[in-house]
Amino acid sequence: MDADGFVARQIDADMVRAADLILTAERAHRGAATRLHPRALRYTFAIADFADLASGIPDGAWPVREGDPVAWINGVVAAAAAQRSVRTPLPADQADILDPYQKGPRAFDRMAAQVDAMLPALSRALGA
């Protein structure tokens, strides 16, 4: 993936419709994205929920990696979504990434710890 030339921009319905996977910091952000394109509900996750669901994918249920990254992500999204019916959802206080903006260094440390805890599942799911 080449990030050269990337600039932040406001999400819109076309972006949501074209995505294969959307990860958000908070469940409220997930809701906002899926309101733009309701069918995106199947491939839009709060990142903590996605990491939790991905951690529950059994070894035999992972898609076969054959060089096509879009097919891989679509397979992972389907496998993670299938976990919604067998895993208890995360409690609300664990599902959202802490927003450390203007809250000082301890808030950044707590946010970093949240993200660090997700990295093994995210790395496996995203093929890193």
N, C-alpha and C positions, 0 to 999 in steps of 0.2 A: 504494500500500500504506500503510495506516495502522498505525503501531506504538503508538499510544496504548493504554495499559493492558497492554502486553506485560510479562510477567514470565518469568524463566527457570524452566524446569521440567525434570524428568528425562524423557528420551525414552521413549516406550512403543510397543508394537506398533500401537496405533490411530493414533498420529501418523505412524509410518512407512508404514502402509498407506494413509493419506489423502494423503500427499505426492505431488507431481508431480516434485520434484527435491530431493535431499538432498545437501548439500555438507558434507564433514567436514574437520577440520584434519589428520587422520592416516588412513592406511589402516587402522590398527587400529580407529579409530572407525567407519569404513565397515563393517568386519567386524561390529562390535557392532550396528550398526543393521540390517544385513541378517540377522543371526541372529534378530532380533525378527520379521522378516517376509521370508523368503527371496526372494520375488518382487521385492523392492525392489532387488535386485542390479542390475537394468537401469537404474534411475534414481538410484542412490546412487554418489557419486564422492568421493574425496579431492579437495579443491579444486584442488590443483596438477595432478592427473591430468585433471580436467575442463578446466582452462585449457589444458593441453597438447593434449588431444583437440580442443577447440573451435578452437584455432589451426590445426588441420589440416583443418577443414571447408572444402572447396572453395567458391568463391563461388556456384556453381550449385546447391549442395546445401543451402543455408540455407533454412529454411521461409519461406513467404510471410507477411509480417506484415499481418494484416487486422483488427487491433483486438482480437482475443481473446487476452489474455496467457497463458491456460492452453494454448491451442492452440500458441502460439508456443513456450512452454517445452517442451511435449511434443515438438514438432518439433525443437527444439535438442537435447533429451535423446536423441532417436533418432539425429540426425546425429552427435552426439558419441560415442554408443555404437557406431555403425557404424565410427568411426575406430579402435576397439580392435583390429579385425582387420587394419588396415593401418599402424598406427604402433607403433613399439617402445615398450614401457612405460618410463616414467621410472625411473631408478635409485632404489632405496629411499631413499637419502640426499637426493634431490631431491623426493620425493613427499610428505613430511610437512612441515607448517609447524612451525618451531622453536617450542617452548614456552618463552617467556622468563621464566616465573614464577620469581621469586627468583634470577635469573641476572644481574641488573644491566643497565645501559643498553646495553652492546654487544650483548647478546642481543636486546633490543628493536629495536635498529637492524638487526640481521641479519634478524629476523622481518619488520620493515617492508619491507626490501629484497626479501624473498621475495614478499610480497604485492604490492608495487609492480610487480614484473616480470610478475605475472599479470593486472594490471588491464586492459590492452588487450584481451586475449582474453575476460576475464570481462565487460567492458563490452559487447563486441559480442554475446556469447552471451546475456547477460541483458537486453539491450535498453536499457542505460543511455545 
